[in-house]
Amino acid sequence: MPHAALAHPPRWLTAAQLHPAPCAAVRDWLFDQGSLTRRLTALSNDAFSITPLEEGWQTLRADECAALGIPAGSQGWVREVYLRGHGEIWVFARSVAARSALEGSGLDLHQLGSRSLGELLFSDRAFDRGAIEVTRYPAPLLPAEVRDDRLWGRRSCFSRGELGVLVAEIFLPGLWREAGIEAL
Ligand SMILES: C=C(O[C@@H]1C=C(C(=O)O)C=C[C@H]1O)C(=O)O
Protein backbone atom coordinates (compact mmCIF):
# COMPACT_ATOMS: atom_id res chain seq x y z
CA MET A 1 0.00 0.00 0.00
CA PRO A 2 1.67 3.28 -1.10
CA HIS A 3 2.37 5.72 1.73
CA ALA A 4 0.13 8.39 0.15
CA ALA A 5 -2.90 6.14 0.36
CA LEU A 6 -2.36 5.67 4.07
CA ALA A 7 -1.65 9.32 4.83
CA HIS A 8 -4.37 10.90 2.67
CA PRO A 9 -7.62 8.98 2.77
CA PRO A 10 -10.38 10.81 0.84
CA ARG A 11 -13.39 11.99 2.88
CA TRP A 12 -16.39 11.02 0.73
CA LEU A 13 -19.51 13.12 1.31
CA THR A 14 -23.13 12.84 0.25
CA ALA A 15 -24.84 15.73 -1.53
CA ALA A 16 -26.49 16.68 1.76
CA GLN A 17 -23.14 16.89 3.55
CA LEU A 18 -21.60 19.31 1.04
CA HIS A 19 -21.11 22.71 2.72
CA PRO A 20 -20.46 24.96 0.96
CA ALA A 21 -21.93 23.16 -2.03
CA PRO A 22 -20.29 23.72 -5.41
CA CYS A 23 -22.18 25.73 -8.03
CA ALA A 24 -25.09 24.15 -9.86
CA ALA A 25 -23.06 23.54 -13.04
CA VAL A 26 -20.46 21.53 -11.08
CA ARG A 27 -23.14 19.66 -9.15
CA ASP A 28 -24.78 18.75 -12.48
CA TRP A 29 -21.59 16.91 -13.48
CA LEU A 30 -20.80 15.45 -10.05
CA PHE A 31 -24.24 13.94 -9.48
CA ASP A 32 -25.16 12.96 -13.05
CA GLN A 33 -26.45 9.37 -12.87
CA GLY A 34 -25.83 8.71 -16.55
CA SER A 35 -22.71 7.30 -18.19
CA LEU A 36 -19.78 9.69 -18.01
CA THR A 37 -18.37 8.00 -21.11
CA ARG A 38 -21.47 8.94 -23.07
CA ARG A 39 -21.50 12.50 -21.72
CA LEU A 40 -17.81 13.06 -22.54
CA THR A 41 -18.29 11.50 -25.96
CA ALA A 42 -21.01 14.06 -26.63
CA LEU A 43 -18.99 16.96 -25.20
CA SER A 44 -16.02 16.02 -27.39
CA ASN A 45 -18.13 15.43 -30.50
CA ASP A 46 -17.00 11.80 -30.52
CA ALA A 47 -13.33 12.73 -30.04
CA PHE A 48 -13.34 10.67 -26.82
CA SER A 49 -10.70 8.12 -25.84
CA ILE A 50 -9.52 6.14 -22.84
CA THR A 51 -5.87 5.67 -21.86
CA PRO A 52 -5.29 2.75 -19.49
CA LEU A 53 -2.62 3.66 -16.93
CA GLU A 54 -2.63 0.78 -14.45
CA GLU A 55 -4.48 -2.53 -14.40
CA GLY A 56 -3.78 -5.31 -11.94
CA TRP A 57 -4.25 -6.93 -8.58
CA GLN A 58 -3.43 -4.66 -5.64
CA THR A 59 -4.19 -4.22 -1.97
CA LEU A 60 -7.16 -1.88 -1.98
CA ARG A 61 -7.24 1.32 0.06
CA ALA A 62 -9.06 1.42 3.39
CA ASP A 63 -11.83 3.70 2.05
CA GLU A 64 -12.31 1.35 -0.90
CA CYS A 65 -12.53 -1.74 1.29
CA ALA A 66 -15.04 0.00 3.54
CA ALA A 67 -17.19 1.03 0.56
CA LEU A 68 -17.09 -2.53 -0.84
CA GLY A 69 -17.85 -4.05 2.56
CA ILE A 70 -14.70 -6.17 2.61
CA PRO A 71 -11.94 -6.45 5.24
CA ALA A 72 -9.26 -3.74 5.27
CA GLY A 73 -6.23 -4.83 3.30
CA SER A 74 -8.22 -6.98 0.88
CA GLN A 75 -6.90 -7.70 -2.58
CA GLY A 76 -8.77 -6.38 -5.59
CA TRP A 77 -8.55 -5.56 -9.28
CA VAL A 78 -7.53 -1.94 -9.84
CA ARG A 79 -8.04 -0.09 -13.13
CA GLU A 80 -6.77 3.44 -13.50
CA VAL A 81 -7.37 5.37 -16.70
CA TYR A 82 -7.47 8.81 -18.24
CA LEU A 83 -10.64 9.81 -20.02
CA ARG A 84 -9.68 12.19 -22.81
CA GLY A 85 -11.47 14.63 -25.12
CA HIS A 86 -9.61 15.66 -28.28
CA GLY A 87 -6.61 13.96 -26.67
CA GLU A 88 -6.71 16.25 -23.63
CA ILE A 89 -6.92 14.58 -20.22
CA TRP A 90 -10.34 15.44 -18.75
CA VAL A 91 -10.84 12.80 -16.04
CA PHE A 92 -8.67 10.48 -13.98
CA ALA A 93 -10.64 7.36 -13.03
CA ARG A 94 -9.83 4.58 -10.57
CA SER A 95 -12.15 1.57 -10.49
CA VAL A 96 -11.74 -1.31 -8.06
CA ALA A 97 -13.46 -4.61 -7.29
CA ALA A 98 -12.74 -7.27 -4.66
CA ARG A 99 -10.78 -10.29 -5.89
CA SER A 100 -13.08 -12.56 -3.86
CA ALA A 101 -16.18 -11.23 -5.66
CA LEU A 102 -14.66 -10.97 -9.15
CA GLU A 103 -13.41 -14.53 -9.35
CA GLY A 104 -16.33 -16.57 -10.63
CA SER A 105 -18.46 -13.48 -11.43
CA GLY A 106 -17.98 -13.74 -15.18
CA LEU A 107 -17.07 -10.04 -15.30
CA ASP A 108 -13.75 -9.85 -17.11
CA LEU A 109 -12.05 -6.53 -16.36
CA HIS A 110 -8.65 -7.81 -17.49
CA GLN A 111 -9.19 -7.37 -21.21
CA LEU A 112 -10.82 -3.92 -21.18
CA GLY A 113 -7.77 -1.91 -22.30
CA SER A 114 -8.98 1.28 -23.98
CA ARG A 115 -12.62 0.16 -24.07
CA SER A 116 -14.93 1.83 -21.55
CA LEU A 117 -15.76 0.09 -18.29
CA GLY A 118 -18.93 2.13 -18.38
CA GLU A 119 -20.10 0.38 -21.51
CA LEU A 120 -19.90 -2.91 -19.55
CA LEU A 121 -21.65 -1.55 -16.47
CA PHE A 122 -24.41 0.39 -18.22
CA SER A 123 -25.14 -2.32 -20.81
CA ASP A 124 -25.72 -5.00 -18.16
CA ARG A 125 -29.08 -4.12 -16.61
CA ALA A 126 -28.26 -6.38 -13.66
CA PHE A 127 -25.90 -3.68 -12.30
CA ASP A 128 -27.43 -1.16 -9.92
CA ARG A 129 -25.63 2.12 -9.28
CA GLY A 130 -25.42 3.20 -5.65
CA ALA A 131 -25.44 6.74 -4.31
CA ILE A 132 -22.84 9.16 -5.64
CA GLU A 133 -20.46 10.62 -3.03
CA VAL A 134 -18.01 13.43 -3.64
CA THR A 135 -14.74 14.69 -2.24
CA ARG A 136 -11.93 17.12 -2.81
CA TYR A 137 -9.56 14.40 -4.00
CA PRO A 138 -6.21 14.26 -2.20
CA ALA A 139 -3.50 15.40 -4.63
CA PRO A 140 -1.00 12.68 -3.54
CA LEU A 141 -3.42 10.02 -4.80
CA LEU A 142 -3.31 11.42 -8.33
CA PRO A 143 -0.75 10.65 -11.04
CA ALA A 144 2.02 13.26 -10.82
CA GLU A 145 1.20 14.84 -14.21
CA VAL A 146 -2.34 15.79 -13.18
CA ARG A 147 -1.70 16.42 -9.47
CA ASP A 148 -3.55 19.47 -8.18
CA ASP A 149 -5.23 20.48 -4.92
CA ARG A 150 -8.98 20.57 -4.34
CA LEU A 151 -10.03 18.78 -7.52
CA TRP A 152 -13.58 17.49 -7.37
CA GLY A 153 -13.92 13.71 -7.36
CA ARG A 154 -16.92 11.45 -7.18
CA ARG A 155 -17.43 7.75 -6.58
CA SER A 156 -20.28 5.28 -6.80
CA CYS A 157 -20.56 1.52 -6.53
CA PHE A 158 -22.12 -0.53 -9.32
CA SER A 159 -23.51 -3.70 -7.72
CA ARG A 160 -24.62 -6.99 -9.22
CA GLY A 161 -25.43 -9.49 -6.48
CA GLU A 162 -22.30 -9.94 -4.36
CA LEU A 163 -20.09 -8.11 -6.89
CA GLY A 164 -19.40 -4.42 -6.43
CA VAL A 165 -17.39 -2.27 -8.82
CA LEU A 166 -16.40 0.99 -7.10
CA VAL A 167 -15.76 3.70 -9.69
CA ALA A 168 -14.06 6.95 -8.73
CA GLU A 169 -13.77 9.80 -11.24
CA ILE A 170 -11.71 12.92 -10.64
CA PHE A 171 -12.62 15.92 -12.82
CA LEU A 172 -9.59 17.76 -14.12
CA PRO A 173 -9.30 21.44 -15.10
CA GLY A 174 -9.34 20.65 -18.83
CA LEU A 175 -12.87 19.28 -18.55
CA TRP A 176 -14.19 22.32 -16.72
CA ARG A 177 -12.56 24.60 -19.34
CA GLU A 178 -14.17 22.64 -22.19
CA ALA A 179 -17.54 22.76 -20.42
CA GLY A 180 -17.16 26.49 -19.75
CA ILE A 181 -17.50 26.01 -16.00
CA GLU A 182 -15.51 27.78 -13.27
CA ALA A 183 -15.17 24.94 -10.78
CA LEU A 184 -14.01 26.49 -7.50
C1 LIG B 1 -18.75 4.21 -15.26
C2 LIG B 1 -18.36 4.65 -16.44
O1 LIG B 1 -17.18 4.21 -17.00
C3 LIG B 1 -16.19 5.15 -17.28
C4 LIG B 1 -15.07 4.40 -17.84
C5 LIG B 1 -14.01 4.01 -17.04
C6 LIG B 1 -12.99 3.02 -17.54
O2 LIG B 1 -13.04 2.64 -18.73
O3 LIG B 1 -12.15 2.63 -16.70
C7 LIG B 1 -13.87 4.55 -15.76
C8 LIG B 1 -14.72 5.50 -15.30
C9 LIG B 1 -15.95 5.88 -15.98
O4 LIG B 1 -16.07 7.26 -16.15
C10 LIG B 1 -19.14 5.62 -17.22
O5 LIG B 1 -18.94 5.71 -18.46
O6 LIG B 1 -19.99 6.29 -16.60
The ligand as an SDF file (V2000), in Angstrom:
LIG
                    3D

 16 16  0  0  0  0  0  0  0  0999 V2000
  -18.7450    4.2090  -15.2640 C   0  0  0  0  0  0  0  0  0  0  0  0
  -18.3590    4.6480  -16.4360 C   0  0  0  0  0  0  0  0  0  0  0  0
  -17.1810    4.2100  -16.9960 O   0  0  0  0  0  0  0  0  0  0  0  0
  -16.1890    5.1540  -17.2830 C   0  0  0  0  0  0  0  0  0  0  0  0
  -15.0750    4.3980  -17.8360 C   0  0  0  0  0  0  0  0  0  0  0  0
  -14.0110    4.0150  -17.0370 C   0  0  0  0  0  0  0  0  0  0  0  0
  -12.9900    3.0240  -17.5350 C   0  0  0  0  0  0  0  0  0  0  0  0
  -13.0390    2.6390  -18.7310 O   0  0  0  0  0  0  0  0  0  0  0  0
  -12.1490    2.6350  -16.6970 O   0  0  0  0  0  0  0  0  0  0  0  0
  -13.8700    4.5470  -15.7610 C   0  0  0  0  0  0  0  0  0  0  0  0
  -14.7240    5.5010  -15.2990 C   0  0  0  0  0  0  0  0  0  0  0  0
  -15.9530    5.8780  -15.9770 C   0  0  0  0  0  0  0  0  0  0  0  0
  -16.0680    7.2620  -16.1480 O   0  0  0  0  0  0  0  0  0  0  0  0
  -19.1410    5.6210  -17.2180 C   0  0  0  0  0  0  0  0  0  0  0  0
  -18.9430    5.7080  -18.4580 O   0  0  0  0  0  0  0  0  0  0  0  0
  -19.9940    6.2920  -16.5960 O   0  0  0  0  0  0  0  0  0  0  0  0
  1  2  2  0
  2  3  1  0
  2 14  1  0
  3  4  1  0
  4  5  1  0
  4 12  1  0
  5  6  2  0
  6  7  1  0
  6 10  1  0
  7  8  2  0
  7  9  1  0
 10 11  2  0
 11 12  1  0
 12 13  1  0
 14 15  2  0
 14 16  1  0
M  END
$$$$
